[in-house]
């Protein structure tokens, strides 16, 4: 094999193909990552979560869009079961004032929780990750009406659908087709499947895999 270096100790230094993202996204199927340079930031002086219960998807999307466009230290926006959790961090005095303004903009009852809680739910049996234009979130999820638990990162165009048991292949294909109509795609994140889902890019991915790992040294 060969030792390949990609990226550098600066924010942006890509010329030609951005190979580091290819290797990271391959999950070890094209090579083994043996060294990584990380950019670190200091821990925030204060942080907390603003929770809104019973908020519709479209209203949640609109609120997050307004907060991201304004001077708010919003670091996360998670929508799950008509519950919107907004994570804020910054300097204590500034944070208090900006959260007060965010509450006024929300125009509904909110709950302030100190800190940003870690996710502690039990892992699902089947997880489908959706990617789509951020503005398509409400329309897409309202269209597919999944019989699964939704967890969306608003403003990022990413949603996880989590099932307690493996759904029928037809249901997953229907969701993938809906994502494609809205300019996105869907990826089965868990588990490895015993049935196949057609993937338009599978042939290109297989050829790329054969080119970079001709002996099949790494995972499939």
Secondary structure, DSSP 8 states (H G I E B T S, - for coil): --------SSS----S--HHHHHHHTTTSS--------------SEEEEEEEES--HHHHHHHHHHHHHTT--EEEEEE-SSEEEEEEEE-HHHHHHHHHHHHHHHTS--EEEES---------SEEEEEE--GGGHHHHHHHH--SSEEEEETTTTEEEEEESS---HHHHHHHHHHHHHTT-EEEEEES--SS----TTHHHHHHHHHHH-TT--S--
